[in-house]
Amino acid sequence: MHLINGEKMSSVTELLWTEKYRPRTLKDIINQQDITTRLMKFVQEKNMPHLLFAGPPGTGKTTAAHALAHDLYGESYQQFMLELNASDERGIDTIREKVKEFARSKTPPEIPFKIVLLDEADNMTSDAQQALRRLMELYSASTRFILAANYPSKIIDPIQSRCAFFRFTSLKKEDVIDRLKYIADKEGVDYEEDALDIIFEISEGDMRKAINILQASAYLGKVTSELVFKVVGMARPKDITDMIETALKGNFIEAREILRKVMIEYGLSGEDVVKQIHREIMGPDIKINDELRVLIADYLGEIHFRISEGSDEDIQLSAFLAWLSMMGKKLGA
Ligand SMILES: Nc1ncnc2c1ncn2[C@@H]1O[C@H](COP(=O)(O)OP(=O)(O)OP(=O)(O)O)[C@@H](O)[C@H]1O
């Protein structure tokens, strides 16, 4: 990458599977078919407008920008691409200086522009974005900007109207799982099918997160669902639903035992437990009626607030289980 020592980068990033298995060309990008088809047209035409890539984390925005540059300029594309992170750079002045210097640098053969990739553009204030807009206009003869953002609504209208818009979507289950299997096979990692399902559930269509969980788990041995939960610091959903159902049956002491076991075994904080309970009561696996679901969600919000304000988590979670026991009896759950 421009301004970055390539050799140093590769020794670090080679260790990361997200980098090692980052698609290099547009045709290798998974799932974002409409987007890659449109980007390939720019490659054919050797021309493109400014682009705005929007969508959730880990869905291929940065990857697509690099792959586009690769397909336009070839293997040594990095000299014709400047990557800046809007939230790292010290304000618009630094960005302006870097773009100015980059605009003066060597131009690519055959293609009349270079690419500036500005990551996390939605973190810029609207004043900084106004300045960025002027910058885009000033250098539009020699550069094209690709702005990547999680929340496109935070990008000011004058910029949006100057960019072609690309919406990236969360990756589908089968795509994430296929990719994880491909990587696991290449790396000689032993895994259980269930564990990959769980990695997908936890990562929610974020491929970076999914690959990172796979890699962290694989360091510890065969990738099982048990191991995955340990790595991400989550209890097995079944332990959480057991705890809730036990409390609802009025077995408070037993439910507290499960809570203790879960917290110690998985090293969870009170807040982690609250988040997991919330996840489970909203999920399909737990057998409770809607009225109870609403009451639990409401009370859990209160417990979460108290813990985050510094209240003793053991007392709060015990109070929650005691409340569940009482509600269970009252509502006959
Ligand atoms: N569509 C995809 N096809 C194949 N691999 C992908 C895809 N999307 C993400 N990945 C994998 O996840 C990693 C992270 O993706 P990338 O950096 O492109 O995400 P991003 O959308 O830019 O996320 P962020 O918003 O957090 O910057 C890549 O290095 C790659 O390994």
The ligand as an SDF file (V2000), in Angstrom:
LIG
                    3D

 31 33  0  0  0  0  0  0  0  0999 V2000
  -17.6730  -11.0410    0.1080 N   0  0  0  0  0  0  0  0  0  0  0  0
  -16.5800  -11.6230    0.6070 C   0  0  0  0  0  0  0  0  0  0  0  0
  -16.0040  -12.6800   -0.0150 N   0  0  0  0  0  0  0  0  0  0  0  0
  -14.9270  -13.2890    0.5110 C   0  0  0  0  0  0  0  0  0  0  0  0
  -14.3130  -12.8990    1.6460 N   0  0  0  0  0  0  0  0  0  0  0  0
  -14.8360  -11.8650    2.3050 C   0  0  0  0  0  0  0  0  0  0  0  0
  -15.9860  -11.1710    1.8230 C   0  0  0  0  0  0  0  0  0  0  0  0
  -16.2760  -10.1700    2.6770 N   0  0  0  0  0  0  0  0  0  0  0  0
  -15.3650  -10.2220    3.6410 C   0  0  0  0  0  0  0  0  0  0  0  0
  -14.4810  -11.2430    3.4310 N   0  0  0  0  0  0  0  0  0  0  0  0
  -13.3750  -11.6310    4.3320 C   0  0  0  0  0  0  0  0  0  0  0  0
  -13.4500  -10.8050    5.4900 O   0  0  0  0  0  0  0  0  0  0  0  0
  -12.3210   -9.9460    5.6020 C   0  0  0  0  0  0  0  0  0  0  0  0
  -12.7990   -8.5590    5.9270 C   0  0  0  0  0  0  0  0  0  0  0  0
  -13.5140   -8.0200    4.8370 O   0  0  0  0  0  0  0  0  0  0  0  0
  -13.4660   -6.4880    4.4480 P   0  0  0  0  0  0  0  0  0  0  0  0
  -12.2730   -5.8260    5.0710 O   0  0  0  0  0  0  0  0  0  0  0  0
  -13.6230   -6.3630    2.9830 O   0  0  0  0  0  0  0  0  0  0  0  0
  -14.7740   -5.9790    5.1780 O   0  0  0  0  0  0  0  0  0  0  0  0
  -15.4480   -4.5520    5.1570 P   0  0  0  0  0  0  0  0  0  0  0  0
  -16.8070   -4.7270    4.5560 O   0  0  0  0  0  0  0  0  0  0  0  0
  -14.5470   -3.5510    4.5510 O   0  0  0  0  0  0  0  0  0  0  0  0
  -15.6040   -4.2950    6.7230 O   0  0  0  0  0  0  0  0  0  0  0  0
  -15.5050   -2.9450    7.5950 P   0  0  0  0  0  0  0  0  0  0  0  0
  -16.7960   -2.2130    7.4140 O   0  0  0  0  0  0  0  0  0  0  0  0
  -15.3640   -3.4840    9.0070 O   0  0  0  0  0  0  0  0  0  0  0  0
  -14.2880   -2.2090    7.1270 O   0  0  0  0  0  0  0  0  0  0  0  0
  -11.5960  -10.0470    4.2700 C   0  0  0  0  0  0  0  0  0  0  0  0
  -10.2130   -9.9890    4.4560 O   0  0  0  0  0  0  0  0  0  0  0  0
  -12.0060  -11.4010    3.7230 C   0  0  0  0  0  0  0  0  0  0  0  0
  -11.1320  -12.3680    4.2130 O   0  0  0  0  0  0  0  0  0  0  0  0
  1  2  1  0
  2  3  1  0
  2  7  2  0
  3  4  2  0
  4  5  1  0
  5  6  2  0
  6  7  1  0
  6 10  1  0
  7  8  1  0
  8  9  2  0
  9 10  1  0
 10 11  1  0
 11 12  1  0
 11 30  1  0
 12 13  1  0
 13 14  1  0
 13 28  1  0
 14 15  1  0
 15 16  1  0
 16 17  2  0
 16 18  1  0
 16 19  1  0
 19 20  1  0
 20 21  2  0
 20 22  1  0
 20 23  1  0
 23 24  1  0
 24 25  2  0
 24 26  1  0
 24 27  1  0
 28 29  1  0
 28 30  1  0
 30 31  1  0
M  END
$$$$
